Amino acid sequence: MFEIRHDEPEYALLNDPQTCELNRYGGEIDLVTSNGLPAGQSLLINGDLGVGTSPNRNKQHGFHFTADNCIGCHACEAACSEKNDLPAHLSFRSVGYVEGGTYPSFTRMNISMACNHCDDPVCLKGCPTGAYTEHPEYGAVIQDPDICFGCGYCTWVCPYNAPQLDPVAGHVEKCNMCVDRLEVGLKPACVSACLGNALDFGVIENVPANREQIKTQIPGFPDPSITQPNIRFEQTRSVPKTFTRTDTQPIKYNGATGHTSVVDPKRGQSLRWGLPGLSSRENPLVLFTLLTQAVVGAFLIYLLMPWLAPLTGLPALALLQTPGIALALLITLALLQAGALFISTQHLGKPLRFYRGFNNLRHSPLSREALAIAVFFAGVSGCAALLLISMVDILPVQVTHFAELVRPAAGWITAAAGLIGLYFMHSIYRIKARPFWNHWQTLTAFFGTMLTLGAVTVGVVAGAVILLTGETPGSLGAVLTGVMAVGLCLEGLGLIFHARDLVDRGGEGAAAHYLQSTVYGKTYWARNTAIAGTIALSVALATAGSIGWLGLMAWAGLAVIAFVICTVGRLLFYVVVIPTTMPGAFFWKNPGFEEHARETGLAAMPQVGVPLEGH
């Protein structure tokens, strides 16, 4: 247990003689009653079997922040870091600020924020490893870094930037509500250290001493309906109509609409290429998603070959049905998918723990995607094995016949697993905390890429077959460009509605669209123009019929362009997204400063608090 001092001041002690029964979301504050869990359980803090004596131990607790009192001294950050022995580049609690007004009536509002231990913890539901636990003791949502494998998905879904991914250690950590202090009747370390009495802590919905308000929002705070956070605010002083952020995020808060987020065009309106910025930590995911979608699309085309070949009269497709060539195609797809799965592990902070990704199938779309894609990979490999068995003469006839019998069913089960995997892959990105992703365009983009790159993959194999066998290409280029055109049309249609809806909705989604149409504007419009041009040329080639080698060469050129289109689109997908996170300070948790520190070498000094890009 935490060692309590004999001279602890009164303000550091928990004191809630009366509590409410329900919170403002309609949930019960008594967590044993609401969850049906037994009371009096030990939290096993440092292996200690003791149980705290607080009468409110099984009631939901939360932080209270009074913005009028915060002077931005960062004592809460320091106390938290010292208590948890954190490196300089991590902080479970951070103080950001927003600014507004004009001289001499200029206002800065500081905001101290940590984990809000929400009623609906999206971090817990999203984590594939099951590293999060919501305890009936104090309502604490606690994360175990020893279980975490460092995928960072919880940092995506949390709107408050509470989980912290440590690129050095390779796992996530976050605020644990200082439950060891709570067990001995003390408030969290950050609250006890606050010089201005801006932070307080207690049973949720209780108004702290000398306070008037327990509001759920404050300028800069994301929509509380996303997670129903257990934090309350007081802010009584008059504030400017508009607050701006001091970090590089193009966001400001408009008082006319309740200080909701709107676009702040602080990076100007000029169009730039932004090519160096396309590379990010998510590059392994770029490769994984593109390769997986290509393999699923190619496998579907392989399954449909018996129907496509007679309809098109295409010798090349008929040739791909021959056992030897079909085996080569299946082995190629299995190898590509194996490579994609290996690349996906390189996104993890601890790649050797990849097997923990199946731990949360009940809630996490990431776990479900991992399982479906693993089944798909096993199915592709199994289809290749069954085809090989049916080709081997030395095996008993019964084995060969059995392999032939189950091959069709195995193929369709595999295809179903691939499609389900892509659906859950899209579900991973339907995150309320990232409005740019939370649109049906993500689904059309993924399935459009499946068709486009699937046709490219089959075309490469078919082209190799033609070159090796001397067959006539026939209408191969026409058929494959037709499939590519459908995929690009699907993606292009989604992009049109996506841009329109982002602008209409405003907020972080519109800010992300502002980034992609300015900072990456030339790349964005070049990609969109290439989509339109490739669709037009593909339709022309698809309707031209059999034009032999000329058509095949035209298809090859369009395939290269289509591959570039899909790659650039996926890179933009990851780098322009803006989360509904808390505002940072001019230095701390400011993406612009972090980039500057890495470019200039400041990040080499640990005290700067910017880690060098690790694994």
CORDAJO-V774578 format. One record per backbone hydrogen bond with DSSP energy under -0.5 kcal/mol. NH is the residue of the N-H (numbers start at 1). CO is the residue of the C=O. E is the energy in kcal/mol with one decimal. If there is no record, write none. Layout:
<<NH & CO & E> <NH & CO & E>>
This chain:
<<2 & 180 & -0.8> <4 & 2 & -0.7> <8 & 5 & -0.9> <12 & 9 & -1.4> <13 & 10 & -1.7> <14 & 185 & -2.5> <23 & 27 & -2.7> <26 & 23 & -2.0> <29 & 21 & -2.5> <30 & 21 & -0.6> <31 & 29 & -1.0> <31 & 58 & -2.4> <32 & 58 & -0.8> <34 & 30 & -1.9> <35 & 31 & -2.1> <36 & 32 & -1.5> <37 & 32 & -0.6> <47 & 44 & -1.7> <48 & 45 & -2.3> <53 & 183 & -0.7> <57 & 54 & -1.5> <59 & 56 & -1.9> <60 & 29 & -2.2> <61 & 138 & -2.2> <62 & 202 & -2.5> <63 & 230 & -1.2> <64 & 200 & -2.6> <65 & 232 & -2.8> <66 & 198 & -3.0> <67 & 65 & -0.8> <67 & 234 & -2.0> <68 & 234 & -0.6> <69 & 66 & -1.3> <70 & 66 & -0.8> <78 & 74 & -2.3> <79 & 75 & -2.7> <80 & 76 & -2.3> <81 & 77 & -2.8> <82 & 78 & -2.5> <83 & 79 & -2.6> <84 & 80 & -2.2> <85 & 81 & -0.6> <85 & 82 & -0.6> <86 & 81 & -2.1> <90 & 87 & -1.7> <94 & 113 & -2.3> <96 & 94 & -0.6> <96 & 111 & -2.3> <97 & 584 & -1.2> <98 & 109 & -2.1> <99 & 244 & -2.5> <100 & 107 & -2.4> <101 & 242 & -0.5> <102 & 105 & -1.0> <105 & 102 & -1.2> <106 & 104 & -1.4> <107 & 100 & -3.0> <109 & 98 & -2.9> <110 & 108 & -0.6> <111 & 96 & -2.9> <113 & 94 & -2.6> <113 & 111 & -0.5> <119 & 228 & -2.6> <120 & 227 & -2.5> <121 & 118 & -0.5> <122 & 120 & -0.9> <125 & 121 & -1.6> <126 & 122 & -2.3> <127 & 123 & -2.0> <130 & 127 & -0.6> <133 & 142 & -2.2> <135 & 133 & -0.7> <135 & 140 & -3.1> <138 & 57 & -2.3> <138 & 136 & -0.9> <140 & 137 & -1.5> <142 & 133 & -2.7> <142 & 140 & -0.7> <144 & 131 & -2.4> <145 & 143 & -0.7> <147 & 144 & -1.4> <148 & 144 & -1.4> <155 & 152 & -0.7> <156 & 152 & -0.9> <156 & 153 & -0.7> <157 & 153 & -2.0> <158 & 154 & -1.7> <161 & 158 & -0.7> <164 & 173 & -3.2> <165 & 163 & -0.6> <166 & 164 & -0.7> <166 & 171 & -2.8> <167 & 165 & -0.8> <170 & 166 & -2.6> <171 & 166 & -0.8> <173 & 164 & -2.1> <179 & 176 & -1.1> <181 & 178 & -1.0> <182 & 178 & -2.1> <183 & 179 & -2.1> <184 & 181 & -1.1> <185 & 182 & -1.9> <186 & 181 & -2.7> <187 & 12 & -3.1> <192 & 188 & -2.1> <193 & 189 & -1.6> <194 & 190 & -0.7> <194 & 191 & -0.9> <197 & 194 & -0.5> <200 & 64 & -2.3> <202 & 62 & -1.9> <204 & 60 & -2.6> <206 & 203 & -1.6> <208 & 206 & -0.6> <211 & 208 & -1.3> <215 & 233 & -2.8> <220 & 259 & -0.7> <221 & 218 & -2.7> <226 & 223 & -1.6> <227 & 224 & -0.6> <228 & 224 & -2.8> <230 & 116 & -1.9> <231 & 229 & -1.1> <232 & 63 & -2.0> <233 & 215 & -2.7> <234 & 65 & -2.0> <243 & 253 & -2.2> <244 & 99 & -3.7> <245 & 251 & -1.1> <246 & 97 & -0.9> <246 & 584 & -0.5> <251 & 249 & -2.5> <252 & 262 & -2.2> <253 & 243 & -3.2> <254 & 252 & -0.5> <254 & 260 & -2.5> <255 & 241 & -3.9> <255 & 253 & -0.6> <257 & 254 & -1.1> <258 & 255 & -1.7> <259 & 254 & -2.0> <260 & 254 & -1.1> <262 & 252 & -2.8> <264 & 250 & -2.2> <265 & 263 & -0.5> <266 & 264 & -3.1> <268 & 265 & -1.5> <272 & 518 & -2.7> <277 & 274 & -0.8> <278 & 275 & -1.6> <279 & 276 & -0.9> <283 & 280 & -1.6> <284 & 281 & -0.6> <285 & 282 & -0.9> <286 & 282 & -1.8> <287 & 283 & -2.1> <288 & 284 & -2.6> <289 & 285 & -2.7> <290 & 286 & -2.0> <291 & 287 & -2.7> <292 & 288 & -2.5> <293 & 289 & -2.3> <294 & 290 & -2.2> <295 & 291 & -2.6> <296 & 292 & -2.5> <297 & 293 & -2.2> <298 & 294 & -2.5> <299 & 295 & -2.5> <300 & 296 & -2.0> <301 & 297 & -2.0> <302 & 298 & -2.3> <303 & 299 & -2.3> <304 & 300 & -1.9> <305 & 301 & -0.7> <305 & 302 & -0.8> <307 & 304 & -1.2> <308 & 304 & -2.7> <309 & 305 & -2.9> <310 & 306 & -0.6> <311 & 307 & -1.3> <312 & 308 & -2.6> <313 & 309 & -2.1> <314 & 309 & -1.0> <315 & 313 & -0.7> <318 & 314 & -2.0> <319 & 315 & -2.9> <320 & 316 & -1.8> <321 & 317 & -0.5> <321 & 318 & -1.1> <322 & 319 & -1.6> <326 & 322 & -3.0> <327 & 323 & -2.5> <328 & 324 & -1.9> <329 & 325 & -2.4> <330 & 326 & -2.6> <331 & 327 & -2.7> <332 & 328 & -2.2> <333 & 329 & -2.4> <334 & 330 & -2.5> <335 & 331 & -2.5> <336 & 332 & -2.4> <337 & 333 & -2.5> <338 & 334 & -2.4> <339 & 335 & -2.4> <340 & 336 & -2.2> <341 & 337 & -2.5> <342 & 338 & -2.3> <343 & 339 & -2.6> <344 & 340 & -2.1> <345 & 341 & -1.3> <346 & 342 & -0.8> <346 & 343 & -1.0> <347 & 344 & -1.3> <348 & 345 & -1.3> <349 & 149 & -0.6> <350 & 149 & -2.3> <353 & 350 & -2.0> <354 & 351 & -1.6> <356 & 353 & -2.3> <357 & 354 & -2.2> <358 & 355 & -1.0> <359 & 128 & -0.7> <359 & 356 & -1.7> <360 & 128 & -1.1> <361 & 358 & -0.7> <363 & 360 & -0.9> <364 & 360 & -2.4> <368 & 364 & -1.7> <369 & 365 & -2.6> <370 & 366 & -2.4> <371 & 367 & -2.3> <372 & 368 & -2.6> <373 & 369 & -2.8> <374 & 370 & -2.0> <375 & 371 & -2.5> <376 & 372 & -2.4> <377 & 373 & -2.7> <378 & 374 & -2.4> <379 & 375 & -2.5> <380 & 376 & -2.7> <381 & 377 & -2.5> <382 & 378 & -2.6> <383 & 379 & -2.9> <384 & 380 & -2.1> <385 & 381 & -2.3> <386 & 382 & -2.9> <387 & 383 & -2.3> <388 & 384 & -2.3> <389 & 385 & -2.5> <390 & 386 & -2.1> <391 & 387 & -0.9> <391 & 388 & -0.6> <392 & 388 & -1.0> <392 & 389 & -0.6> <400 & 396 & -1.9> <401 & 397 & -2.8> <402 & 398 & -2.2> <403 & 399 & -2.4> <404 & 400 & -2.2> <405 & 401 & -2.2> <406 & 402 & -2.3> <407 & 403 & -1.3> <408 & 404 & -0.6> <410 & 406 & -2.8> <411 & 407 & -2.4> <412 & 408 & -2.1> <413 & 409 & -2.3> <414 & 410 & -2.3> <415 & 411 & -2.4> <416 & 412 & -2.3> <417 & 413 & -2.3> <418 & 414 & -2.3> <419 & 415 & -2.4> <420 & 416 & -2.6> <421 & 417 & -2.5> <422 & 418 & -2.1> <423 & 419 & -2.0> <424 & 420 & -2.5> <425 & 421 & -2.1> <426 & 422 & -2.1> <427 & 423 & -2.0> <428 & 424 & -1.6> <429 & 425 & -0.5> <429 & 426 & -1.1> <430 & 427 & -1.1> <431 & 429 & -2.1> <434 & 431 & -1.6> <437 & 434 & -1.5> <438 & 434 & -1.5> <439 & 437 & -2.8> <442 & 439 & -2.0> <443 & 440 & -0.7> <444 & 440 & -1.7> <445 & 441 & -2.8> <446 & 442 & -2.1> <447 & 443 & -2.5> <448 & 444 & -2.3> <449 & 445 & -2.3> <450 & 446 & -1.7> <451 & 447 & -1.7> <452 & 448 & -2.6> <453 & 449 & -2.7> <454 & 449 & -0.6> <454 & 450 & -1.5> <455 & 451 & -2.1> <456 & 452 & -1.7> <457 & 453 & -2.6> <458 & 454 & -2.3> <459 & 455 & -2.5> <460 & 456 & -2.1> <461 & 457 & -1.9> <462 & 458 & -3.2> <463 & 459 & -2.8> <464 & 460 & -2.0> <465 & 461 & -2.2> <466 & 462 & -2.5> <467 & 463 & -2.3> <468 & 464 & -2.2> <469 & 465 & -2.4> <470 & 466 & -2.2> <471 & 466 & -0.5> <476 & 473 & -1.8> <479 & 475 & -2.4> <480 & 476 & -2.4> <481 & 477 & -2.2> <482 & 478 & -1.6> <483 & 479 & -1.7> <484 & 480 & -2.4> <485 & 481 & -2.7> <486 & 482 & -1.9> <487 & 483 & -2.1> <488 & 484 & -2.7> <489 & 485 & -2.4> <490 & 486 & -2.2> <491 & 487 & -2.0> <492 & 488 & -3.0> <493 & 489 & -2.6> <494 & 490 & -1.6> <495 & 491 & -2.1> <496 & 492 & -1.8> <497 & 493 & -1.7> <498 & 494 & -2.5> <499 & 495 & -2.4> <500 & 496 & -1.8> <501 & 497 & -2.7> <502 & 498 & -2.4> <503 & 499 & -1.9> <504 & 500 & -2.1> <505 & 501 & -2.5> <506 & 502 & -1.9> <507 & 261 & -0.6> <509 & 506 & -0.7> <510 & 506 & -1.0> <511 & 507 & -2.1> <512 & 508 & -2.2> <513 & 509 & -2.0> <514 & 510 & -2.2> <515 & 511 & -2.0> <516 & 512 & -2.3> <517 & 513 & -1.7> <518 & 514 & -0.6> <518 & 515 & -1.1> <519 & 515 & -0.5> <520 & 515 & -2.1> <521 & 518 & -1.4> <522 & 272 & -1.9> <523 & 272 & -0.7> <524 & 520 & -2.8> <525 & 521 & -2.7> <526 & 522 & -2.2> <527 & 523 & -2.3> <528 & 524 & -2.1> <529 & 525 & -2.7> <530 & 526 & -2.3> <531 & 527 & -2.0> <532 & 528 & -2.1> <533 & 529 & -2.7> <534 & 530 & -2.7> <535 & 531 & -2.4> <536 & 532 & -2.1> <537 & 533 & -2.4> <538 & 534 & -2.6> <539 & 535 & -2.6> <540 & 536 & -2.0> <541 & 537 & -2.4> <542 & 538 & -3.0> <543 & 539 & -1.9> <544 & 541 & -0.7> <545 & 541 & -0.6> <547 & 474 & -0.7> <547 & 545 & -0.8> <548 & 474 & -0.8> <550 & 547 & -0.9> <551 & 547 & -0.9> <552 & 548 & -1.9> <553 & 549 & -2.5> <554 & 550 & -2.3> <555 & 551 & -2.6> <556 & 552 & -2.2> <557 & 553 & -2.0> <558 & 554 & -2.3> <559 & 555 & -2.8> <560 & 556 & -1.9> <561 & 557 & -1.9> <562 & 558 & -2.8> <563 & 559 & -2.3> <564 & 560 & -2.1> <565 & 561 & -2.6> <566 & 562 & -2.4> <567 & 563 & -2.2> <568 & 564 & -2.8> <569 & 565 & -2.4> <570 & 566 & -2.0> <571 & 567 & -2.3> <572 & 568 & -2.5> <573 & 569 & -1.9> <574 & 570 & -1.3> <575 & 571 & -1.8> <576 & 572 & -1.9> <580 & 433 & -2.7> <581 & 579 & -1.8> <585 & 588 & -2.2> <590 & 587 & -1.3> <591 & 589 & -0.6> <594 & 590 & -2.5> <595 & 591 & -2.2> <596 & 592 & -2.1> <597 & 593 & -3.0> <598 & 594 & -1.9> <599 & 595 & -2.0> <600 & 596 & -2.3> <601 & 597 & -1.0> <602 & 597 & -0.7> <603 & 597 & -2.0> <604 & 601 & -1.5> <605 & 602 & -2.1> <606 & 604 & -0.7> <608 & 605 & -2.0> <609 & 606 & -1.6> <611 & 609 & -0.5> <615 & 167 & -0.7>>
